[in-house]
Amino acid sequence: MPLRCNSFTSHVSEDNLSKTVEKLSNVSRGAQETNRKLYQGVFPIQIMQMSGWLLKIVHWENLKCVCMEVHGNRRSSPTCLVLWTILISCLLTTCYGSIQKQVLLPGFAAAQMDYIDNDGIFLLSNNSVFGFGFVTSNVSDNTFYLLAVVHLDTTTTVWSANSNSPVSHSDNFVFDKGGNASLQSGGSNVWATNISGKGTATSMQLLDSGNLVVLGEDPSSPLWQSFSHPTDTLLSGQNFIDGMTLVSKSNTQNVTYTLQINSGNMMLYAGFETPQPYWSAQQDSRIIVNKNGNNIYSANLSSASWSFYDQSGSLLSQLVIAQGSANATLSAVLGRDGLISFYMLQGGNGKSTLPITAPADSCDMPAHCNPYTICSSGTCQCPSALGSFANCNPGVISACKSNEEFRLVQLDSGVGYVGTNFFPPVAKTNLTGCKNACMGNCSCLAVFFDQPSGNCFLFNQIGSLQQKGGNTTRFASFVKVSSRGNGGSDSGSGRRDIVIAVIILGTLAIIGILVYIGFWIYKRKRHPPPSQDDAGSSEDDGFLQTISGAPVRFTYRELQDATSNFLNKLGQGGFGSVYLGTLPDGSRIAVKKLEGIGQGKKEFRSEVTIIGSIHHIHLVKLRGFCVEGSHRLLAYEYMAKGSLDRWIFHAQEGDDHLLDWDTRFNIALGTAKGLAYLHQDCDSKIVHCDIKPENVLLDENFVAKVSDFGLAKLMTREQSHVFTTLRGTRGYLAPEWLTNYAISEKSDVYSYGMVLLEIIGGRKSYDPGEDSEKAHFPSFAFKKLEEGELRDIFDAKLRYNDKDGRVETAIKVALWCIQDDFYQRPSMSKVVQMLEGVCDVPQPPVSSQIGYRLYANAFKSSSEEGTSSGMSDYNSDALLSAVRLSGPR
């Protein structure tokens, strides 16, 4: 029969009261322990179930047991009931004070200390498999925390907001009322979702897949999700698409690894000074191909395989990983060692490692062993040729800033390098030519020659080497060492023989030099040498006679008369001045008069060689030249509107020099066609090497023509890359120029992209007069394209028409052209097709901007000091080369 407490005594002894309190304390401690287990996931009870559990604890029969045991009768005191009321309040506070949640609403905030009983976790997925909160990250002797998504049963971190910036226990996660989530430390944001302008956030949830999402009014379309911002882990169902990057944690060699989809292929890169690829999905022999021909656009993990899709969503290929399990979560982790490892995360069964990695062989990674050591079957050993060097490392960092002499040491037979599978050869040649190419390039540290194909590979940074299987004589491999080093196997007597030989040869050389000097003095007295002018003229005469289809040759007097004795000076460049002239037929010309010798002479030959043999509507035409004594002159068609920089950098709103958008777009398209002709339609590939607005000239109808070929480089059709001395103009140089890597026609593509961006924005790529966000225009353009704010990129002096699709097309094309990775840059013929609308322009990936950082300071210095010797000037108001031959400024 239920207990009825209709009348109570008004008194209870102190002894009975203390017993009551002790009983209540025991019950409270039991409730708190149960609640702690609830936090840890021992009992996956929902919040509403907790309420039922609490009612059971305070059931009247439990009250009856405690009260009757204390008083020894069937009557209960008011004091007992008061204490029970206090107990119920405490339990409610315990259960609902810092309870884990399944939905966060705007206005929520949490610190690690608030959820210390929950191990820092404050948000759970519906299935209680994943949690989101603060997890420990031990740094030095202190405990710091990461804001992370965790697989609870295995305590595996699958995503982190602040991997490189751990915070303290008092720092806060805030989901503010504006819907933006952030991690705050010391009054500043360590991390934030930055969803302003994307919609109104209504909640944050952790999905059963492990995807942390910020939801808006349309729950099916998250405003932000962690799956779109991976760290070092991918999970089942996570879509990894072109533009995303997976980054490993840094290892003891301070090398990080990245996974990206580039140029239609998913690839792993080692983070050297020049990132080196070492694995690609399309080259993995384990891949099961479903459809050939298309580029990879996305990759998706299922419970059993890694599937690769094209942009339309069609399945291209698969990498089978394991037998799937409906209750398991598959994860792919890019580790510190550069391997992608696969794990099965299962509740109760823990975390199991699957017997498959990418790449399959650890020796396929460029940093598995120390640099210059050979990796074979996972073990590392030093090549015999480098055994006498400390740590097997010859210690040559770069020969470009050293006065030492260097030599090449051949490595063991069959030694190769993983980079030869991914980098293009610099040339097809023989072994001697390949070695000479490395010795002639100060940044080259190792050379690998593929003897069957004749392909020559040069590397300016080297990791661990590979012992190639199969044909062990295929590769001839060499590394550069100091001539003073001890990398050989010479004995002491052998070195003494070398010293003796050097002394003997040196003595003979001195005697020979003295005999030659005596003979030269005797011959000079008998036969005085011809003048320098005559010698130079004869040399150039012989050279010009070898050029087929050379343009008209003028006499010096003819050009002197045409220019009225060089009266009307149009401009001045690094190699001479430019004058306006008129030929007897009435046509106007621009005459460049080269002054001095050295590079001016080289420029003269280069321009006659290149321009004299090609013809295109978008290339400046060379009308003729003059070689007479010391005089070197070039006569071009006159371009009435001058150079492009005059019309986009110096024009103001309402100014007659302000070009409208239609004219600008046609200039950009014409310039692209001219470059495409140079790269693809000539007998030899011609790399211009100095594309900038000052070298794009405009005729009276604003037809664009590329000019100034004095720094151009000729390449054979078989050459994909070529090493050459630094040339061009700071601000338009591709990153490979500044990293001493081989250049190609893609270097012109980069320069064109910068010019196109300046045409669109009506400003230079770097303007210190702008605020910090806008000063570097390419960085600003990438940011605004990602935000969809194209108007902010477009020239503010022009009327913006948001219905004109050419603006977005041009911006995307420009940002594709200035990608750091030259493999990602389109060819100029592809640029023409995209500008003409023949093919779609995909969203360009946000560049890592390695190239921008390499010479960010150079942007500033170039605008203040001009360019170095051999380059055209960045500032159009300073000295220019052929760019001022077109007309008055």
Secondary structure as GFF3:
##gff-version 3
##sequence-region A 1 889
A	DSSP	alpha_helix	14	40	.	.	.	ID=ss1
A	DSSP	alpha_helix	47	57	.	.	.	ID=ss2
A	DSSP	alpha_helix	60	71	.	.	.	ID=ss3
A	DSSP	alpha_helix	78	96	.	.	.	ID=ss4
A	DSSP	beta_strand	108	111	.	.	.	ID=ss5
A	DSSP	three_ten_helix	112	118	.	.	.	ID=ss6
A	DSSP	beta_strand	121	124	.	.	.	ID=ss7
A	DSSP	beta_strand	130	139	.	.	.	ID=ss8
A	DSSP	beta_strand	142	151	.	.	.	ID=ss9
A	DSSP	beta_strand	156	160	.	.	.	ID=ss10
A	DSSP	beta_strand	172	175	.	.	.	ID=ss11
A	DSSP	beta_strand	181	185	.	.	.	ID=ss12
A	DSSP	beta_strand	188	192	.	.	.	ID=ss13
A	DSSP	beta_strand	203	206	.	.	.	ID=ss14
A	DSSP	beta_strand	212	215	.	.	.	ID=ss15
A	DSSP	beta_strand	224	225	.	.	.	ID=ss16
A	DSSP	three_ten_helix	226	228	.	.	.	ID=ss17
A	DSSP	beta_strand	233	235	.	.	.	ID=ss18
A	DSSP	beta_strand	239	241	.	.	.	ID=ss19
A	DSSP	beta_strand	245	247	.	.	.	ID=ss20
A	DSSP	beta_strand	257	262	.	.	.	ID=ss21
A	DSSP	beta_strand	265	270	.	.	.	ID=ss22
A	DSSP	beta_strand	276	280	.	.	.	ID=ss23
A	DSSP	three_ten_helix	281	283	.	.	.	ID=ss24
A	DSSP	beta_strand	288	289	.	.	.	ID=ss25
A	DSSP	beta_strand	298	301	.	.	.	ID=ss26
A	DSSP	beta_strand	305	309	.	.	.	ID=ss27
A	DSSP	beta_strand	315	320	.	.	.	ID=ss28
A	DSSP	beta_strand	328	334	.	.	.	ID=ss29
A	DSSP	beta_strand	340	346	.	.	.	ID=ss30
A	DSSP	beta_strand	350	358	.	.	.	ID=ss31
A	DSSP	three_ten_helix	362	364	.	.	.	ID=ss32
A	DSSP	beta_strand	374	376	.	.	.	ID=ss33
A	DSSP	beta_strand	379	381	.	.	.	ID=ss34
A	DSSP	three_ten_helix	384	386	.	.	.	ID=ss35
A	DSSP	three_ten_helix	390	392	.	.	.	ID=ss36
A	DSSP	beta_strand	406	410	.	.	.	ID=ss37
A	DSSP	beta_strand	415	416	.	.	.	ID=ss38
A	DSSP	three_ten_helix	418	421	.	.	.	ID=ss39
A	DSSP	beta_strand	427	428	.	.	.	ID=ss40
A	DSSP	alpha_helix	431	439	.	.	.	ID=ss41
A	DSSP	beta_strand	446	450	.	.	.	ID=ss42
A	DSSP	beta_strand	455	459	.	.	.	ID=ss43
A	DSSP	beta_strand	465	467	.	.	.	ID=ss44
A	DSSP	beta_strand	475	482	.	.	.	ID=ss45
A	DSSP	alpha_helix	492	526	.	.	.	ID=ss46
A	DSSP	alpha_helix	532	544	.	.	.	ID=ss47
A	DSSP	beta_strand	552	553	.	.	.	ID=ss48
A	DSSP	alpha_helix	556	562	.	.	.	ID=ss49
A	DSSP	beta_strand	569	573	.	.	.	ID=ss50
A	DSSP	beta_strand	576	582	.	.	.	ID=ss51
A	DSSP	beta_strand	588	594	.	.	.	ID=ss52
A	DSSP	alpha_helix	599	611	.	.	.	ID=ss53
A	DSSP	beta_strand	622	628	.	.	.	ID=ss54
A	DSSP	beta_strand	631	637	.	.	.	ID=ss55
A	DSSP	beta_strand	642	643	.	.	.	ID=ss56
A	DSSP	alpha_helix	645	648	.	.	.	ID=ss57
A	DSSP	alpha_helix	661	676	.	.	.	ID=ss58
A	DSSP	pi_helix	677	681	.	.	.	ID=ss59
A	DSSP	beta_strand	685	687	.	.	.	ID=ss60
A	DSSP	three_ten_helix	693	695	.	.	.	ID=ss61
A	DSSP	beta_strand	696	698	.	.	.	ID=ss62
A	DSSP	beta_strand	704	706	.	.	.	ID=ss63
A	DSSP	beta_strand	713	715	.	.	.	ID=ss64
A	DSSP	alpha_helix	735	738	.	.	.	ID=ss65
A	DSSP	alpha_helix	745	761	.	.	.	ID=ss66
A	DSSP	alpha_helix	772	775	.	.	.	ID=ss67
A	DSSP	alpha_helix	777	787	.	.	.	ID=ss68
A	DSSP	three_ten_helix	790	792	.	.	.	ID=ss69
A	DSSP	alpha_helix	805	817	.	.	.	ID=ss70
A	DSSP	alpha_helix	828	835	.	.	.	ID=ss71
A	DSSP	alpha_helix	850	854	.	.	.	ID=ss72
A	DSSP	alpha_helix	856	865	.	.	.	ID=ss73
A	DSSP	three_ten_helix	882	885	.	.	.	ID=ss74
###
